[in-house]
Amino acid sequence: MPPYDPSAFPPFAVTVDLVVLTVRRHALCTLVVRRGETPFQGRWALPGGFVRAEEDLGAAAARELVEETGLRAYDPAAPSPVPSNGAHLEQLATYGAPDRDPRMRVVSVAHLALAPDLPAPRAGGDANSARWAPVEELLGEDAAAGAGGAGTLAFDHSRILADGVERARSKIEYSSLATAFCPPEFTVGELRRVYEAVWGVTLDPRNFHRKVTGTPGFLVPAGGTTTRQGGRPAQLFRAGGATLLNPPMLRPEV
């Protein structure tokens, strides 16, 4: 058998792309940046960039988020899975179609980041503007363009966004991921509005309350109340140690 020859294989670059989701004004929104350089100059895209030689993938994702938007995600190597600032970062999927980037062969490792009501972003790096865009707006435009359309976003970012949104929608059925959209202390009503924004549905308040409080340790009383949503004082909760919702809260059919 001939010896292994690395030069027989073509070189390629590795990038990270970020699907950053938050709930703003009761709508699920994603972070997009307008590209300031070619290719796709002037088109909206997900934040991201090339991985440096000395970086691991999580560090590259966190760096790109800061450079292009000014927003910070927690260190994925930190021992606590849910940091004090409420951010959440996880690897989503890998995208490696040979023609996905016109510059060269590029493989992207996409990440999903979630956090509560994030502030207005600031553009930096090779992005000349950044904004929160309603997910329904972006995905709706792609659906209207049809299967043969180029997609609202640059590169294959429309597909990456759709995959990230579906990951969030499916995981909140059975996990505590929805609490990553909430502040450290929240009401059951605020958590319900997260589910409604992510799924795009209206849920029955009583049934929802029964389900999320029925799993021991899923929500833990925080010892206080709030009137920030109006009406009578509502009990405050924190995410508990239970990471699975049992039985799961199945997504209603739309």
CORBELGI-V393108 format. One line per field, one symbol per residue. ss: DSSP state (~ for helix, > for strand, _ for the rest). phi: phi as a letter, one per 40 degrees, with the letter a starting at -180 (. if undefined). burial: b if it has 16 or more other ideal C-beta (glycine too) atoms within 10 Angstrom, else e. A space follows every 50 residues. Layout:
ss: ???
phi: ???
burial: ???
This chain:
ss: _____~~~____>>>>>>>>>>>>__>>>>>>>>>________>>__>>> ______~~~~~~~~~~~~~__________________>>>>>>>>_____ _____>>>>>>>>>____________>>>>>>>>~~~~~~~~~~~_____ ______~~~~~~~~~~~~~~~___>_~~~~~____>_~~~~~~~~~~~~_ ____~~~~~~~~~~____>>>>>>>>_______>>>>>>____>______ ____
phi: .cccbdccbccacbbbbbcbbabbfgbcbbcbbcccbccgdgccacciic ccdcccccccccccccccbgcbbccccccccbcccgcabaccabbaddbc bccacbbbbcbbbbaceccccbcagcbbaaacbdddcccccccccgcccc gcccfbcccccdccccdccccccbbcdccccbcdbaccccccccdccccg bbbcdcccdccccccdgcbbdcgababccggcdbccbbcccccbcbcccc cccc
burial: eeeeeeeeeeeeebbbbbbbbbbeeebbbbbbbbbeeeebeebbbbbbbe beeebebbbbbbbbbeebbebebbebeeeeebbeebbbbbebbebeeeeb beeeebbbbbbbbbbbebeebebbbebeebebbebeebbeebeeeeeeee bbbbbbbbbbbbebbebbbebbeebbbbbbbbeeebbbebbbbbbbbbbe eebeeeebbebbeebeebbeeeeeeeeeeeeeebebbebeeeeebeeebe eeee
